[in-house]
Amino acid sequence: MDSRTGTIKILVVCGMGVGSSYFVMQNVIQAVKEMGWNAEVENTDIFNAASMEVDLLVGADYLVDLVESDCMRIALDDLLDQDELVEKMKKVKEQLHD
């Protein structure tokens, strides 16, 4: 998290970085707005994700653990389930403020 601005950097990943990650990114952007987060949201493929500095990684449950990073992770069982995403984002917010 950027300590000056409080901005959380969120990265959404998928296998190629153009399909499912784009749709999930749109859901993350919507959730971020609804939850009042100050966040920067991007999407990319699984291979480039490790080289990016982020606070939170979001993606399919079978992919997020493949990225070598110390960031927090949200592993989604259903990529298009907005309720699952919001529930898991709320848990992350609690952890960020502990």
Secondary structure, 3 states (H helix, E strand, C coil): CCCCCCCEEEEEEECCCCCHHHHHHHHHHHHHHHHCCCEEEEEEEHHHHCCCCCCEEEEECCCHHHCCCCCEEEEECCCCCHHHHHHHHHHHHHHHCC
